[in-house]
Amino acid sequence: MMSGISESHCMYRILSALALCCLCLLSSPVVYAEQPAQVTRIDPILHDGQLLLDADIAFTLKSELRNAAEKGVPLYFTADLRIVRPRWWWFDETIVSTDQTWRIQYNALTQQWRIGTGDLSIPATSLDEALDLVRHIRGWPIAPTNLFAQGIRYQGQLRLRLDTSRLARPFQVDALNSNTWSLTTPWKDFDFSISAATHHD
């Protein structure tokens, strides 16, 4: 008789412990780690005597940045690119050192997003659509192919950063004192040769 009571008591304690664990799991908030910004793919392309670059970059905007953009504050994203020719007997030779900047801004009067680079500016239906053009770089003209020798492997680096230096002065001060504006990918290394690069007609 005592054995039955003991077993029932033991089972009750086990069930109580399981129920408590379930309640803890249900009440605990699920925390998702924010993925770090990074360059995920780089593809050098040859086309009509030019070296072009395709690249994919993964990043998300913090809610504070989205709110600022929706109030009309322009966001500037700059991609920095370096390409060198390694030389074992001396310093590496820099072949390309360039950058490209995208400007994303919301116009409250027209209620329209626009993204531009250089003198070119095009409309976007949303902030995310504009950001996708930055996340997926396509056909970036880098340099004429005659700058590169056949059979030589060149080494490159690419990164993307939120460029606060182009903001109006008051926003630059705010950006310096806030981690919200510190969006920068690590440098992504890649190497290629002209003979092995992808050819596009």
PLY file of the C-alpha trace (Angstrom):
ply
format ascii 1.0
element vertex 201
property float x
property float y
property float z
element edge 200
property int vertex1
property int vertex2
end_header
0.00 0.00 0.00
2.78 2.41 0.91
4.53 1.56 -2.39
1.47 2.64 -4.39
1.26 5.96 -2.52
4.98 6.54 -3.04
4.72 5.85 -6.77
1.70 8.16 -7.09
3.54 10.92 -5.22
6.61 10.49 -7.43
4.50 10.65 -10.61
2.75 13.77 -9.32
6.09 15.49 -8.74
7.30 14.57 -12.25
4.11 15.89 -13.87
4.31 19.08 -11.80
7.90 19.64 -12.88
6.98 19.13 -16.57
4.08 21.54 -16.27
6.33 24.15 -14.68
8.87 23.78 -17.50
6.13 24.26 -20.10
4.90 27.40 -18.36
8.42 28.82 -18.28
8.88 28.17 -21.99
5.57 29.81 -22.85
6.17 32.86 -20.70
9.79 33.43 -21.77
10.15 35.87 -24.69
11.81 34.41 -27.78
14.98 36.32 -28.52
16.28 36.27 -32.08
19.91 37.23 -32.53
20.33 40.02 -35.06
22.38 38.77 -37.98
25.57 40.80 -38.53
25.83 42.75 -41.77
28.08 40.95 -44.24
29.01 40.63 -47.90
27.84 37.17 -48.92
28.82 36.95 -52.61
31.17 38.69 -55.04
31.22 37.89 -58.75
33.63 39.69 -61.14
32.22 39.86 -64.68
33.77 40.78 -68.02
31.59 42.66 -70.50
32.54 44.68 -73.57
36.07 45.43 -72.39
34.99 46.32 -68.86
35.32 44.59 -65.50
31.93 44.69 -63.77
31.02 43.50 -60.30
27.96 41.72 -58.94
27.66 41.36 -55.18
25.10 40.36 -52.56
25.09 41.96 -49.12
23.00 40.92 -46.13
21.98 43.61 -43.65
18.93 44.92 -41.80
18.00 48.39 -40.63
17.29 49.10 -37.00
13.87 50.55 -36.25
15.39 53.93 -35.37
16.95 54.17 -38.84
13.68 53.22 -40.50
11.84 55.87 -38.50
14.41 58.50 -39.47
14.17 57.54 -43.14
10.36 57.67 -43.07
10.62 61.22 -41.73
12.69 62.27 -44.74
16.25 61.83 -43.45
18.34 60.55 -46.40
20.31 57.34 -45.95
23.65 57.02 -47.74
25.23 53.61 -48.33
28.76 53.44 -49.69
30.46 50.35 -51.10
34.27 50.49 -50.95
36.32 48.35 -53.33
40.04 47.63 -53.50
41.86 45.45 -56.01
45.60 44.82 -55.80
48.20 42.81 -57.67
50.28 40.84 -55.15
54.06 41.23 -55.48
56.30 39.02 -53.37
59.34 41.24 -53.82
57.68 44.57 -52.98
54.47 46.14 -51.75
51.28 45.05 -53.50
50.36 47.17 -56.51
46.98 48.92 -56.19
45.04 48.50 -59.42
41.62 49.78 -58.33
40.51 51.85 -55.34
36.98 53.10 -55.81
33.58 53.42 -54.18
29.93 53.83 -55.06
27.28 55.59 -52.99
23.51 55.10 -53.01
21.16 57.75 -51.62
17.75 56.66 -50.36
15.20 59.31 -49.38
11.48 59.62 -48.79
9.61 62.66 -50.12
6.66 63.40 -47.86
5.03 65.69 -50.44
4.95 63.10 -53.21
4.86 60.19 -50.73
7.49 58.45 -52.80
10.80 56.75 -52.12
13.72 57.39 -54.43
17.15 55.77 -54.70
19.98 57.34 -56.61
23.63 56.88 -57.42
25.58 59.64 -59.09
23.21 61.66 -61.28
20.78 58.77 -61.68
17.70 58.60 -59.45
14.78 56.20 -59.77
11.53 55.76 -57.81
10.91 52.84 -55.45
7.60 51.60 -54.10
8.96 51.16 -50.57
12.03 51.48 -48.39
12.65 47.73 -48.66
12.58 47.86 -52.46
15.15 50.66 -52.40
17.31 48.72 -49.93
17.20 45.65 -52.18
19.04 47.62 -54.88
21.83 48.17 -52.35
21.74 44.58 -51.09
22.04 43.20 -54.63
24.67 45.15 -56.57
24.50 44.36 -60.28
26.76 45.45 -63.11
28.91 47.91 -61.15
31.53 49.14 -63.68
34.94 48.87 -62.05
37.69 49.38 -64.64
38.66 48.64 -68.25
40.03 45.12 -68.63
43.28 46.38 -70.16
44.35 47.34 -66.63
44.64 43.64 -65.83
47.18 41.19 -67.22
46.23 37.73 -68.43
47.21 34.85 -66.16
47.65 37.01 -63.04
45.48 36.46 -59.97
44.33 39.68 -58.41
43.11 40.11 -54.86
40.16 42.28 -53.94
38.22 43.47 -50.91
34.68 44.80 -50.69
32.64 46.27 -47.85
29.44 48.28 -47.40
28.89 51.02 -44.84
26.23 53.49 -43.83
27.97 56.73 -44.80
27.18 59.30 -42.11
29.76 61.79 -43.46
27.23 62.81 -46.14
24.49 63.71 -43.66
23.64 67.26 -42.68
25.80 68.48 -39.79
23.20 68.04 -36.99
22.61 64.42 -38.02
26.37 63.78 -38.18
26.62 64.82 -34.52
23.76 62.50 -33.58
25.31 59.66 -35.57
28.63 60.03 -33.75
26.87 59.59 -30.41
24.64 56.67 -31.41
25.27 53.03 -32.31
22.13 53.13 -34.45
24.09 54.61 -37.35
27.07 52.24 -37.09
26.22 49.85 -39.92
29.36 48.49 -41.59
30.18 45.07 -43.01
33.61 43.52 -42.52
35.85 43.55 -45.57
35.12 40.55 -47.80
38.15 39.09 -49.59
38.00 37.66 -53.10
40.42 36.85 -55.88
40.11 36.45 -59.62
41.96 36.43 -62.91
40.80 37.94 -66.19
40.95 34.56 -67.91
38.73 32.93 -65.25
36.25 35.78 -64.72
32.66 35.31 -65.88
32.01 36.55 -69.40
28.71 38.24 -70.24
27.84 39.06 -73.83
0 1
1 2
2 3
3 4
4 5
5 6
6 7
7 8
8 9
9 10
10 11
11 12
12 13
13 14
14 15
15 16
16 17
17 18
18 19
19 20
20 21
21 22
22 23
23 24
24 25
25 26
26 27
27 28
28 29
29 30
30 31
31 32
32 33
33 34
34 35
35 36
36 37
37 38
38 39
39 40
40 41
41 42
42 43
43 44
44 45
45 46
46 47
47 48
48 49
49 50
50 51
51 52
52 53
53 54
54 55
55 56
56 57
57 58
58 59
59 60
60 61
61 62
62 63
63 64
64 65
65 66
66 67
67 68
68 69
69 70
70 71
71 72
72 73
73 74
74 75
75 76
76 77
77 78
78 79
79 80
80 81
81 82
82 83
83 84
84 85
85 86
86 87
87 88
88 89
89 90
90 91
91 92
92 93
93 94
94 95
95 96
96 97
97 98
98 99
99 100
100 101
101 102
102 103
103 104
104 105
105 106
106 107
107 108
108 109
109 110
110 111
111 112
112 113
113 114
114 115
115 116
116 117
117 118
118 119
119 120
120 121
121 122
122 123
123 124
124 125
125 126
126 127
127 128
128 129
129 130
130 131
131 132
132 133
133 134
134 135
135 136
136 137
137 138
138 139
139 140
140 141
141 142
142 143
143 144
144 145
145 146
146 147
147 148
148 149
149 150
150 151
151 152
152 153
153 154
154 155
155 156
156 157
157 158
158 159
159 160
160 161
161 162
162 163
163 164
164 165
165 166
166 167
167 168
168 169
169 170
170 171
171 172
172 173
173 174
174 175
175 176
176 177
177 178
178 179
179 180
180 181
181 182
182 183
183 184
184 185
185 186
186 187
187 188
188 189
189 190
190 191
191 192
192 193
193 194
194 195
195 196
196 197
197 198
198 199
199 200
